[in-house]
Amino acid sequence: MPNLIWGGQLNKTNPGEGDAIKERGLFMRIIHEDTPQSTSTAKNAYRERIDLLRSRVDLLTGKDRLLMTMYLENGNTFRQMAQLAGVSEASIGRRIQKLTKRLIDGEYITCLRNRDKFTKTEMAVARDYFLLGLSQRKISSKRNCSVYEIRKILKRIQQLVETADEG
């Protein structure tokens, strides 16, 4: 027996798209039990990504953490967050998309797992670059060193991350 949901009061002669049955003057849309496996696996993958994001939000600080918490935990819309922040919806959307990508990519997580291979400065640079998304120039001014040194540190970090991913 297929699952049924109330389809609302539709045109009684034409129930609309999809399979439907008529019950007490209302059409009930039929939800087939043979839902494709790809749909359920896509939903599971989506849920896993949300859980992963929720577990990694604690790595963020300040406004980024607040934005992601508002988005994931409270279910705030971009419009609501934009009004609170005093910026456009598009900029909030872009910011959340970038944060989501950085949290899911896991390059910084790989650095955390292999922190014994990095110095304290290298871990700070990895956090600034992979998690916070700061440019090399901003990192160099924040860490009081040259852009050349930051580039050199990032190259070393990326080599270690690549070898850690392979092994």
C-alpha positions in Angstrom: 0.0 0.0 0.0 1.5 3.3 -1.0 1.9 6.2 1.4 -0.7 9.0 1.0 -0.5 12.7 1.7 -3.2 15.3 1.5 -2.9 17.1 -1.7 -5.3 19.9 -0.9 -8.6 20.7 -2.6 -7.6 20.3 -6.3 -9.7 20.5 -9.4 -11.9 17.4 -9.0 -11.7 16.5 -12.6 -8.0 17.0 -12.9 -5.9 16.1 -9.9 -2.7 17.7 -11.3 0.6 16.0 -12.0 1.5 12.6 -10.6 -0.5 9.7 -9.3 -3.5 10.5 -7.1 -6.7 8.9 -5.7 -9.9 10.5 -4.8 -11.2 10.3 -1.3 -14.2 12.2 0.1 -14.0 14.8 -2.7 -10.3 15.4 -2.2 -7.5 14.1 -4.2 -4.7 12.4 -2.3 -1.3 12.3 -4.0 0.5 9.0 -3.8 4.0 8.8 -2.6 5.5 5.7 -4.0 7.4 3.3 -1.7 9.9 2.6 -4.4 11.7 5.8 -3.9 15.0 5.7 -5.8 18.0 4.7 -3.7 19.9 7.7 -5.0 17.4 10.1 -3.4 17.8 8.5 0.0 21.6 8.4 -0.2 21.6 12.0 -1.3 19.5 12.9 1.8 21.8 10.9 4.0 24.9 12.6 2.5 23.2 16.0 3.1 22.5 15.1 6.8 26.0 14.0 7.3 27.4 17.3 5.9 25.1 19.2 8.3 26.3 17.1 11.2 29.9 17.6 10.2 29.4 21.4 9.9 27.7 21.5 13.4 30.6 19.6 14.9 33.2 21.9 13.3 31.5 25.3 14.0 33.4 25.3 17.4 36.6 25.9 15.5 35.4 29.3 14.3 35.4 32.5 16.4 33.7 35.8 16.4 31.3 36.8 13.7 31.9 33.7 11.6 30.9 31.4 14.5 27.9 33.5 15.2 26.7 33.5 11.5 27.1 29.7 11.2 25.3 29.1 14.5 22.5 31.4 13.5 22.3 29.5 10.2 22.7 25.9 11.3 21.2 25.9 14.8 18.6 28.7 14.8 17.5 28.4 11.2 17.8 32.1 10.5 17.3 33.3 7.0 19.9 35.3 5.0 17.6 38.2 5.2 17.3 38.1 9.0 21.1 37.8 9.4 21.7 40.6 6.8 19.4 42.9 8.7 21.2 42.2 12.0 24.6 42.7 10.4 23.7 45.7 8.3 24.9 44.1 5.0 23.2 42.6 2.0 21.7 39.1 1.8 24.1 38.3 -1.0 27.1 39.0 1.1 25.8 36.9 4.0 25.1 34.0 1.5 28.6 34.2 0.1 30.1 34.3 3.6 28.2 31.3 4.7 29.0 29.4 1.5 32.8 30.2 2.0 32.7 29.1 5.6 30.8 25.9 4.8 33.4 25.1 2.1 36.3 25.7 4.4 34.8 23.7 7.2 34.0 20.7 5.0 37.2 20.7 3.0 39.1 19.6 6.2 42.5 20.9 5.3 42.7 22.6 8.7 41.4 19.4 10.4 44.2 17.4 8.7 46.6 20.0 10.2 45.1 19.5 13.7 45.4 15.7 13.4 49.1 16.1 12.5 49.9 19.0 14.8 52.9 17.3 16.1 54.6 17.8 12.7 53.9 21.6 12.8 55.3 24.4 14.9 53.1 26.8 16.8 53.5 29.5 14.1 52.7 27.0 11.3 49.5 26.0 13.1 48.5 29.6 13.5 49.2 30.3 9.8 47.2 27.2 8.9 44.3 28.4 10.9 44.4 31.8 9.4 44.7 30.5 5.9 42.6 27.4 5.7 39.9 28.2 8.3 39.6 31.9 8.4 40.4 32.5 4.7 42.9 35.3 5.3 45.1 36.3 2.4 48.9 35.8 2.6 49.4 39.6 3.0 46.9 39.8 5.9 48.5 36.8 7.6 51.9 38.4 7.2 50.8 41.6 8.9 48.9 39.7 11.6 51.9 37.5 12.4 54.6 40.2 11.9 56.6 38.5 9.2 57.1 38.8 5.5 54.8 37.5 2.8 57.7 35.4 1.6 57.9 33.6 5.0 54.1 33.0 4.9 54.3 31.6 1.4 57.2 29.3 2.5 55.2 28.2 5.6 52.1 27.5 3.5 54.0 25.5 1.0 55.4 23.3 3.7 52.0 22.9 5.3 50.4 21.9 2.0 53.1 19.4 1.3 52.5 17.8 4.8 48.7 17.9 4.3 49.1 16.1 0.9 51.3 13.4 2.3 49.0 13.0 5.3 46.0 12.6 2.9 47.8 9.9 0.9 48.9 7.9 3.9 
